[in-house]
Amino acid sequence: MTVPSSASRSGVPGPGLAQPPVQRVSVLAMAIAGAVTVANIYFPQPLLEAIAHGLGVTENSAGLIASAAQIGYAVGILFIVPLTDTARVRRLVTVLLTVTCAGLLVAAAAPNLVTLTVATLAVSTATVLPQIITPTAAALAGPERSGHVVGLIGLGLTLGSTLSRTVSGAVSDASGSWRTAYLVAAAMTGALLLFLPRCMPERLNRGGPRLPYPKLLGSLPGLLAAHREVRLSAFLGATVFAAFSTFWAVLSFHLAEPPFREGPAFAGLFSLYTLPAALLSAYAGRLNDRHGPTVVNVWALGCIGVSFALFGLLGESMAALVIGSNLLTLGTSASQVANQTRLFVLGGDTTARLNTIFMLSSFAGGAVGSLAAASAYGAYGWTGMVLTGGAFLALTAAALGLGLVGRARSGKASA
């Protein structure tokens, strides 16, 4: 198994990672590309009812589309993102954009649910570009500006995932067909071919060894075991995203009950209320560059803790839900920026693989959080959701505390 080089362990990228400094226009282009590509995962969600009606299937059957999108994204993170450490990045980006665009066109013309599901699986597997763009941009920015750059790209991802549902629903309603939304997504993805490959380096690791693909994947467990900071970021990513998912997994059920009595359409639009937090989250990168990831992690935990306090004490107030959801979104985004930046500074020639470990851990945490929230809500209602989220936050606080103790001991040992 491969572990980072001594240069990587010291937090300094290896000599093979020397790249020209990233330009602002390139960061903007990468942020736009991240927003467009991550939207391909989420934009079909408001269309499921229209898809069910158009293809003559049940709504439960149409739900396979959402499941296929999540499964494909996880598969792509595991099997494609690690290639960034050794592959020609421009060629990889070009191939993935082409496959994604082709898959969206097939989905737009799908005659039945099976074809649409397979096309969705292919699209979501290939559209993992956000997880390639982020570590690449961080490597180009260098340790001094990596937090700022990761924060800006994270802003693009947050806006893309938030606005995609609203835009796809509006396009479908205006055109009278769910297929139009897929065509628009294909056009936007295809447009990225005109500029995104030019913004990427030829290789992320210019002088390092070219590991065979099986060894590339086989090195992931070794990277997790080799560094305390990797384990800390992975665990924090899992617990914070689990807490985040507990709220969103049951929000629609809570809004459907008194005193709100709101339907699915309102629940789908609720995420628009979190746009202020999405915009503010870009500043988490600056805070990280000034004060370090641990300070940002603690600050993010405070935001999320206050949000769940509001949910618990004022859960029947719409204003409290809106304020709390903004704090939750802000804290989750800031935590992700801090955790990824911690890894990218450490990663050296293993940056993309470390991002794979982090994203898989976060993805697993989100799945556990959603399942736990659904079970707790069914048994204890809204209070069950709050207590479940609080339990995940307690694990986050414990991990941060242990991380600080371990770092202090390491400092003493070094001294």
SULLINQUI-V721881 format. One record per pair of residues at least 12 apart in sequence whose C-alpha atoms are under 7 Angstrom apart, sorted by the first residue. I is the first residue (numbers start at 1). J is the second residue. If there is no record, write none. Layout:
# SULLINQUI-V721881
i:j
I:J
I:J
This chain:
# SULLINQUI-V721881
i:j
1:218
1:219
1:222
2:219
2:222
3:222
3:223
3:226
4:347
4:348
4:349
4:350
8:346
8:347
8:348
9:346
11:345
11:346
12:345
12:346
12:348
13:348
14:348
14:349
16:205
16:206
16:207
16:208
17:204
17:205
17:206
17:349
19:140
20:140
21:140
21:141
22:140
22:141
26:199
27:149
29:196
30:133
30:153
30:196
31:152
31:153
31:156
32:156
33:192
34:129
34:130
34:153
34:156
34:157
35:156
35:157
35:159
35:160
36:160
36:188
36:189
37:127
37:129
37:130
37:189
38:130
38:157
38:160
38:161
39:160
39:161
39:164
40:185
41:69
41:124
42:161
42:164
42:165
43:164
43:165
43:168
45:66
45:165
46:165
46:169
47:169
47:178
48:62
48:63
50:178
51:178
55:112
55:113
64:117
65:117
65:120
68:117
68:120
68:121
69:120
69:121
69:124
72:121
72:122
72:124
72:125
73:124
73:125
73:128
74:360
75:125
76:125
76:126
76:128
77:128
77:356
78:356
81:131
81:132
81:352
81:356
82:216
82:352
82:353
82:356
84:132
84:204
84:352
85:204
85:205
85:349
85:350
85:351
85:352
86:205
86:210
86:211
87:203
88:202
88:203
89:200
89:201
89:202
89:203
89:204
90:197
90:200
90:201
90:202
93:197
94:193
94:197
96:126
96:127
97:189
97:190
97:193
99:126
100:123
100:126
100:127
101:186
101:189
101:190
103:119
103:122
103:123
104:123
104:182
104:183
104:186
105:182
105:183
105:186
106:119
107:119
107:120
107:182
108:179
108:182
108:183
132:352
134:150
134:153
135:344
135:351
135:352
136:204
137:149
138:150
138:344
143:345
144:289
145:289
146:341
147:285
147:286
147:288
147:289
147:337
147:341
148:285
148:286
148:289
149:285
150:285
150:337
151:281
151:282
151:283
151:284
151:285
151:337
152:282
155:278
155:279
155:281
155:282
158:278
159:278
162:271
162:272
166:269
168:181
205:349
220:353
230:343
232:399
232:403
233:339
233:358
234:357
234:358
234:361
234:362
236:396
237:336
237:358
237:361
237:362
238:361
238:362
238:364
238:365
238:366
239:365
239:392
239:393
239:395
239:396
240:332
240:392
240:393
240:396
241:332
241:362
241:365
241:366
242:365
242:366
242:368
242:369
242:392
243:369
243:389
243:392
243:393
244:328
244:332
245:366
245:369
245:370
246:369
246:370
246:373
246:385
246:389
247:385
249:370
249:373
249:374
250:373
250:374
252:264
252:267
259:316
273:322
274:325
274:326
274:329
277:326
277:327
277:329
277:330
278:329
278:330
281:330
281:333
281:334
284:334
284:337
285:337
288:338
293:338
293:339
293:342
296:334
296:335
296:338
297:335
297:338
300:331
300:332
300:334
300:335
301:331
303:327
303:328
303:331
304:327
304:328
304:331
307:324
307:325
307:327
307:328
308:324
308:386
310:324
311:324
311:386
312:383
312:386
340:355
373:385
373:388
